[in-house]
């Protein structure tokens, strides 16, 4: 149970080949996240965190019309 709780409190980022790119850990765990232009928002029960990213994926560019 302890390992399961540890894994649930983080957001993992993988590339298409299955290589781990990074782990985002926030105080209090997380409930959800959303990509936005230039970053990502991570939510938990009490707070909203903004992570600034320099890389933009194809989906974010397409979803927000940033061609």
Backbone as CSV, one residue per row, in Angstrom:
resi,resn,N_x,N_y,N_z,CA_x,CA_y,CA_z,C_x,C_y,C_z
1,UNK,0.820,-1.195,0.000,0.000,0.000,0.000,0.868,1.266,0.000
2,UNK,1.978,1.230,0.703,2.831,2.406,0.777,3.410,2.760,-0.601
3,UNK,3.874,1.751,-1.351,4.396,1.986,-2.698,3.301,2.505,-3.618
4,UNK,2.103,1.964,-3.509,0.981,2.419,-4.336,0.700,3.898,-4.082
5,UNK,0.660,4.317,-2.836,0.426,5.724,-2.511,1.548,6.600,-3.048
6,UNK,2.775,6.125,-2.985,3.917,6.865,-3.514,3.759,7.076,-5.018
7,UNK,3.352,6.040,-5.730,3.191,6.140,-7.180,2.031,7.042,-7.565
8,UNK,0.957,7.043,-6.803,-0.217,7.845,-7.134,0.003,9.334,-6.893
9,UNK,0.986,9.713,-6.091,1.206,11.117,-5.771,2.063,11.826,-6.810
10,UNK,2.399,11.175,-7.913,3.274,11.760,-8.921,2.680,11.629,-10.313
11,UNK,3.063,12.542,-11.191,2.703,12.454,-12.608,3.965,12.080,-13.372
12,UNK,3.876,11.046,-14.172,5.014,10.550,-14.934,4.868,10.969,-16.391
13,UNK,5.981,11.370,-17.000,5.992,11.749,-18.416,6.885,10.776,-19.172
14,UNK,6.323,10.166,-20.236,7.034,9.167,-21.038,7.074,9.626,-22.491
15,UNK,8.106,9.234,-23.218,8.116,9.510,-24.651,7.446,8.347,-25.379
16,UNK,7.208,8.463,-26.697,6.514,7.398,-27.430,7.225,6.041,-27.386
17,UNK,8.535,6.036,-27.141,9.277,4.778,-27.067,9.218,4.152,-25.677
18,UNK,8.573,4.816,-24.735,8.438,4.279,-23.387,9.554,4.656,-22.435
19,UNK,10.351,5.660,-22.789,11.430,6.116,-21.919,10.885,7.198,-20.988
20,UNK,11.169,7.054,-19.702,10.717,8.035,-18.724,11.451,9.352,-18.934
21,UNK,10.705,10.439,-19.155,11.297,11.758,-19.374,11.397,12.552,-18.081
22,UNK,10.440,12.371,-17.197,10.458,13.123,-15.956,9.307,12.751,-15.048
23,UNK,9.441,13.161,-13.793,8.419,12.907,-12.784,8.096,14.235,-12.118
24,UNK,6.821,14.552,-12.014,6.371,15.754,-11.332,5.719,15.333,-10.025
25,UNK,6.315,15.737,-8.909,5.760,15.422,-7.595,5.310,16.724,-6.945
26,UNK,4.078,16.752,-6.460,3.562,17.957,-5.817,3.126,17.628,-4.394
27,UNK,3.257,18.600,-3.527,2.859,18.437,-2.135,1.371,18.139,-2.040
28,UNK,1.005,17.110,-1.329,-0.402,16.756,-1.176,-0.922,15.830,-2.248
29,UNK,-0.045,15.378,-3.157,-0.489,14.495,-4.233,-1.156,15.275,-5.348
30,UNK,-1.710,14.566,-6.314,-2.380,15.232,-7.426,-3.660,14.504,-7.776
31,UNK,-4.592,15.250,-8.340,-5.871,14.683,-8.755,-5.988,14.645,-10.274
32,UNK,-5.364,15.622,-10.949,-5.485,15.705,-12.400,-4.417,16.648,-12.936
33,UNK,-4.289,16.692,-14.264,-3.369,17.636,-14.882,-3.875,17.969,-16.273
34,UNK,-3.400,19.095,-16.812,-3.798,19.518,-18.153,-2.628,20.241,-18.806
35,UNK,-2.366,19.906,-20.072,-1.355,20.626,-20.838,-1.958,21.910,-21.383
36,UNK,-1.173,22.984,-21.344,-1.543,24.287,-21.896,-0.327,24.790,-22.667
37,UNK,-0.500,25.787,-23.539,0.668,26.306,-24.254,1.760,26.761,-23.278
38,UNK,2.950,26.235,-23.440,4.073,26.620,-22.600,4.159,25.927,-21.257
39,UNK,3.274,24.978,-20.986,3.363,24.323,-19.687,2.259,23.328,-19.411
40,UNK,2.071,23.084,-18.130,1.050,22.148,-17.677,0.554,22.608,-16.312
41,UNK,-0.726,22.377,-16.049,-1.299,22.622,-14.733,-1.493,21.285,-14.048
42,UNK,-1.099,21.210,-12.774,-1.319,20.021,-11.956,-2.214,20.445,-10.797
43,UNK,-3.299,19.708,-10.601,-4.287,20.040,-9.580,-4.241,19.007,-8.457
44,UNK,-4.511,19.436,-7.231,-4.840,18.494,-6.177,-6.073,19.022,-5.453
45,UNK,-6.383,18.470,-4.311,-7.616,18.861,-3.621,-7.601,20.313,-3.156
46,UNK,-6.407,20.893,-2.957,-6.328,22.214,-2.341,-5.565,23.259,-3.145
47,UNK,-4.765,22.832,-4.101,-3.886,23.775,-4.795,-3.865,23.525,-6.292
48,UNK,-3.384,24.539,-7.000,-3.170,24.474,-8.443,-1.711,24.850,-8.693
49,UNK,-0.979,23.988,-9.382,0.426,24.222,-9.681,0.587,24.407,-11.184
50,UNK,1.418,25.394,-11.589,1.739,25.563,-13.009,3.196,25.187,-13.214
51,UNK,3.417,24.274,-14.142,4.761,23.839,-14.508,5.069,24.456,-15.866
52,UNK,6.151,25.208,-15.959,6.552,25.820,-17.219,7.418,24.835,-17.997
53,UNK,7.037,24.589,-19.251,7.775,23.668,-20.115,8.255,24.416,-21.348
54,UNK,9.470,24.148,-21.781,9.983,24.780,-22.987,9.619,24.000,-24.234
55,UNK,9.333,22.732,-24.100,8.976,21.901,-25.252,7.470,21.923,-25.459
56,UNK,7.048,21.951,-26.707,5.629,21.880,-27.028,5.380,20.633,-27.842
57,UNK,4.443,19.846,-27.410,4.078,18.639,-28.139,3.117,18.948,-29.275
58,UNK,2.992,18.015,-30.164,2.106,18.174,-31.320,0.666,18.388,-30.891
59,UNK,0.200,17.666,-29.888,-1.196,17.773,-29.462,-1.520,19.165,-28.928
60,UNK,-0.630,19.736,-28.119,-0.878,21.069,-27.571,-0.928,22.091,-28.696
61,UNK,0.010,22.006,-29.631,0.016,22.954,-30.748,-1.264,22.836,-31.562
62,UNK,-1.709,21.621,-31.820,-2.923,21.417,-32.615,-4.164,21.852,-31.832
63,UNK,-4.257,21.459,-30.572,-5.439,21.773,-29.770,-5.645,23.267,-29.574
64,UNK,-4.548,24.029,-29.490,-4.662,25.460,-29.251,-4.434,26.285,-30.513
65,UNK,-4.347,25.636,-31.671,-4.199,26.347,-32.939,-2.882,27.086,-33.080
66,UNK,-1.808,26.543,-32.527,-0.501,27.202,-32.570,0.381,26.591,-33.654
67,UNK,-0.043,26.634,-34.892,0.729,26.018,-35.975,1.840,26.905,-36.438
